[in-house]
Amino acid sequence: MARKEKHYRHGIVYSTNPDFRFEPSDEERETPPPGEQQLKIGISKKGRGGKTVSLVTGFTGRTADLEALGKELRTRCGVGGSAKDGEILLQGDVRDKALDFLLGKGYQAKKAGG
């Protein structure tokens, strides 16, 4: 089975123009300053074989900036993890350490969930 490419049409639902062709934009958005980022730190076990991970969601901006923040968080918390699709995964329950670090860097962050 062939894999289809996903093209997200941010806000375009339907066009009455018969000549309309959607052309996805590959440019990344500029990363806003930390004070404008609304980050949430949650915990999840779903789909990970029962392993606990801390999830930092809500990041907007360039992928390179997300990866840099993820690397800083992993180093500061002393855990492994990854950063992709606007989320940072940190192995284990390190919500408190991550929250302290993000607040210290000037991000608007808060705990989410239980």
C-alpha positions as CSV (number, residue, x, y, z in Angstrom):
1,M,0.0,0.0,0.0
2,A,1.4,3.4,-1.0
3,R,1.9,6.0,1.6
4,K,0.1,9.3,1.0
5,E,1.6,12.6,1.7
6,K,-0.4,14.8,4.1
7,H,-1.0,18.3,3.1
8,Y,-2.7,20.4,5.7
9,R,-4.8,23.2,4.3
10,H,-4.7,25.5,7.3
11,G,-8.1,27.2,7.2
12,I,-9.1,26.3,3.6
13,V,-12.2,24.1,3.5
14,Y,-13.7,24.7,0.0
15,S,-13.2,26.9,-2.9
16,T,-15.8,27.8,-5.7
17,N,-13.0,28.7,-8.1
18,P,-12.5,25.8,-10.5
19,D,-8.9,26.9,-11.2
20,F,-7.9,26.9,-7.6
21,R,-4.9,24.7,-6.7
22,F,-3.7,24.4,-3.1
23,E,0.1,24.9,-2.8
24,P,1.4,24.0,0.7
25,S,3.9,26.4,2.2
26,D,7.2,24.8,3.4
27,E,8.4,27.8,5.3
28,E,8.5,27.6,9.0
29,R,7.1,30.3,11.2
30,E,9.3,32.6,13.2
31,T,9.7,31.5,16.8
32,P,8.0,33.9,19.2
33,P,9.9,35.0,22.3
34,P,9.7,32.8,25.4
35,G,7.2,35.2,27.2
36,E,4.7,34.6,24.4
37,Q,4.9,30.8,24.4
38,Q,2.1,29.0,26.2
39,L,3.6,25.6,27.2
40,K,1.8,22.8,29.1
41,I,3.7,20.0,30.9
42,G,1.8,16.8,31.2
43,I,2.4,13.1,31.8
44,S,1.5,10.1,29.7
45,K,1.8,6.3,29.5
46,K,-0.3,5.7,26.5
47,G,1.3,3.8,23.6
48,R,4.6,3.5,25.3
49,G,4.5,0.0,26.8
50,G,3.6,1.3,30.3
51,K,6.6,3.7,30.5
52,T,6.0,7.1,31.9
53,V,7.0,10.2,29.9
54,S,6.6,13.9,30.6
55,L,5.2,15.8,27.6
56,V,5.9,19.5,26.9
57,T,3.3,20.7,24.4
58,G,2.3,24.0,22.9
59,F,5.6,25.1,21.4
60,T,5.3,27.2,18.2
61,G,8.2,28.1,15.9
62,R,11.1,26.6,14.1
63,T,12.0,22.9,14.4
64,A,15.6,23.8,15.2
65,D,14.5,26.0,18.2
66,L,12.3,23.1,19.4
67,E,15.2,20.7,19.2
68,A,17.5,23.1,21.0
69,L,15.0,23.6,23.9
70,G,14.5,19.8,24.0
71,K,18.2,19.3,24.3
72,E,18.5,21.9,27.1
73,L,15.5,20.3,29.0
74,R,16.9,16.7,28.7
75,T,20.4,17.9,29.9
76,R,18.9,19.9,32.8
77,C,16.6,17.0,33.9
78,G,19.2,14.3,33.3
79,V,16.9,12.1,31.2
80,G,16.6,11.0,27.6
81,G,13.8,11.9,25.2
82,S,13.0,13.5,21.9
83,A,11.6,16.6,20.3
84,K,9.3,16.5,17.3
85,D,5.9,17.7,16.0
86,G,5.8,20.6,18.4
87,E,6.2,18.3,21.5
88,I,9.1,17.5,23.7
89,L,9.1,14.0,25.3
90,L,11.1,13.5,28.5
91,Q,11.6,10.0,29.9
92,G,10.1,9.6,33.4
93,D,8.1,11.9,35.6
94,V,10.2,15.1,35.6
95,R,7.4,17.6,35.4
96,D,8.6,19.7,38.4
97,K,12.2,20.0,37.1
98,A,11.0,20.9,33.6
99,L,8.5,23.4,35.0
100,D,11.2,25.1,37.1
101,F,13.6,25.3,34.1
102,L,11.0,26.7,31.7
103,L,9.8,29.3,34.1
104,G,13.4,30.3,34.8
105,K,13.9,30.8,31.0
106,G,10.9,33.1,30.8
107,Y,8.4,30.7,29.3
108,Q,4.7,30.7,30.3
109,A,4.4,27.1,31.5
110,K,2.1,25.2,33.7
111,K,1.3,21.7,34.7
112,A,-1.6,20.0,32.8
113,G,-3.5,16.9,33.8
114,G,-3.0,14.8,36.9
